[in-house]
Amino acid sequence: MKPRPDTDKTDEKLQKVLARAGLGSRREMERAIEDGRVKVNHKVARLGDRVTATDTVQLDGRKVAVAPPQQRSRVLLYNKPEGEICSRADPEGRPTVYDRLPRLKTGRWISVGRLDFNTSGLLLFTNDGELANKLMHPSSVIDREYLVRVQGDVDDDMKQRLREGVLLEDGMARFTDIVDGAGEGRNRWFYCVVMEGRNREVRRLWESQGVKVNRLKRVRYGNIFVPSHVRVGQWIELDAQEVDELCQTAGVTGPGRQPVLSRAEQHNRDRHRRRLRAGRGKPRPRG
């Protein structure tokens, strides 16, 4: 496949389109193209290919949605309840975190990491795949804070071991901070911080010490906290300043990152925020 001429202003580099779809960094997508894992219009792509919204793009045999290049970065904060999965659909018919989110006219919401089925709390979504990938990547060194209830005897030696590092099946892991919360005896709450988003990392760290986690909630992602007026099952859209600060945290810069909404979208967002602050907002029914 020959690259399209540069005079076509509607096309983009293939790796940029794949990164924006949240499939990995541009460097990772370049490697995927070089490895022959990407097809454009059912033909194996080559590094240097350019695509438009009318092209059919596939990665590892799965179709990729080609989002328009003019979109701005938008970010939602969702207060996830227990009992929802972070996939778009579930063969078992369980509810997903996407069921209650507002619909986008173009593009799609991309989850910034995941939370387990039985974990609640802060979950971010964005329409910007590159931003999502940077927020999730360990190189960005963004801390995630959890409130966890632990069943079992926890002493200072155990907390020190968890801070220094524990060898799990997928490598060394540790808490960068552990702060006592409420409770006494064998059921106590702790605030703990990790710098990665490995699968079930918080639970596995505690369980490596012979104790059990029976409640887990994420309360912070970088500089983003769950607002007190956003109840479980509700979402709120970050404003331009919050999105800009989040982009700076992730090391993503450049023009066009702040959300540019239509007058109707701004009105709906502001009305939604007022309803949440007034305590009138209700979680949107699933489906």
Beta strands, then each sheet from edge to edge (+ up, - down):
strand 1: 12-13
strand 2: 38-40
strand 3: 43-44
strand 4: 50-51
strand 5: 57-59
strand 6: 62-64
strand 7: 75-80
strand 8: 110-111
strand 9: 120-126
strand 10: 144-151
strand 11: 166-168
strand 12: 171-173
strand 13: 177-184
strand 14: 187-194
strand 15: 212-221
strand 16: 224-225
strand 17: 235-237
sheet 1: 1+ 4-
sheet 2: 3+ 2- 5+ 6-
sheet 3: 8+ 9- 7+ 17-
sheet 4: 8+ 9- 15- 10+ 14- 13+
sheet 5: 8+ 9- 15- 16+
sheet 6: 11+ 12-
end
